[in-house]
């Protein structure tokens, strides 16, 4: 019998490249047919065949309070009833900006946009405009959206500039992008020694989530902050994914490091398209209409999206929210690791706040190369065994997972029980 998911996927491929509107959804990495989701509630969603799954992607991070939280839904309904978009300022934009500045002390002023790509792209332009420099530093395995100058992989030597990772990106667009190894402090020192006075900014995910979950070491980030200060370089923390996911003040609160600019997204939209970039007031003063760095967006600060984001930001400030979220995520990873050990499968995991990583490797990776050395085939088999058991993990060995406040003990226990069966199939 043909699945409704199969039917929808075949239909989608006629009008949409690959049948999806974001590549990882296509299941190309793991094989099989993507699930077309019809509804979601709490820690679950249902596909086109009305099959329920425990969801561990959470819309790739935003659903931190769970799907269809009644408070968030009510805020969206109320805002929509007043009008969908105005193209003029609203009080809601002021309120969410004030909330972000309150919760992230490094941000003195903030500009709202609609996507993480817009946020990082604009932060880069601001850094270049403020410093008058062209060169930027990023790190292998960190994803900062699909702007041309950020779709770059490492060159062939330590201090060579990057190569495009996407067709359609001219070499000229990336000739000023230097790509270094994540968590390699010495490379960072060498790069600044060689060309520090030419580097406009360093952009980094302080907790990487797009090569699976990989934590930055404190030494790595501390060295980065010191060098940026020394050379007048702008330090950009891309917290689109980890902001409000790993802690209330983001990864910068955990590490005790103050970036010059922060990019935010996902959680601050509560499931609707909201992102932002912000930082020191003197830097933000370079933005139009005050300064010469131009950025604009028709739907920036959209009232319905801002309502979803603001209600979510209020919910995550409730007492004990992050204590519980962190405990449940750790409980999940520890349970999966124990199940793998019992089955004799080489596996480990890591968790920080409401993010987690699963690795078919002996030790938790600290770099892109280490992630790539993990057993991708075993992950793919595990993914499908879990999917068959009603647990939806990221359909790629190179993506972090997410737990929501609605993943209670019963949900975690059901996931671990499913994993026991999945690991048994791999042994």
Secondary structure, DSSP 8 states (H G I E B T S, - for coil): ---HHHHHHHHHHHHSGGGSSSGGGG-TTT-S----EEEEEBTEEEETT--EEEESSTTTTT-TT-BT-HHHHHHHHHHHHT-S--SS--HHHHHHHHHHHHH-TT-SEEEEESSHHHHHHHHHHHHHHHH---EEEEETT----S-GGGSEE--SSTT-B-EESSTT--HHHHTTEEEE-TT-HHHHHHHHHHHGGGEEEEEE-SEE-SSSSEE--HHHHHHHHHHHHHHT-EEEEEETTTTTTSSTT-HHHHHT---SEEEE-GGGGTTSS-EEEEE-HHHHTTBTTTSSB----TTTT-HHHHHHHHHHHHHTTSTTHHHHHHHHHHHHHHHHHHHHHHHT---EEEEETTEEEEESSSS---SHHHHHTS-HHHHHHHHHHHHHTTEE--SSTT--EE--TT--HHHHHHHHHHHHHHHHHH-
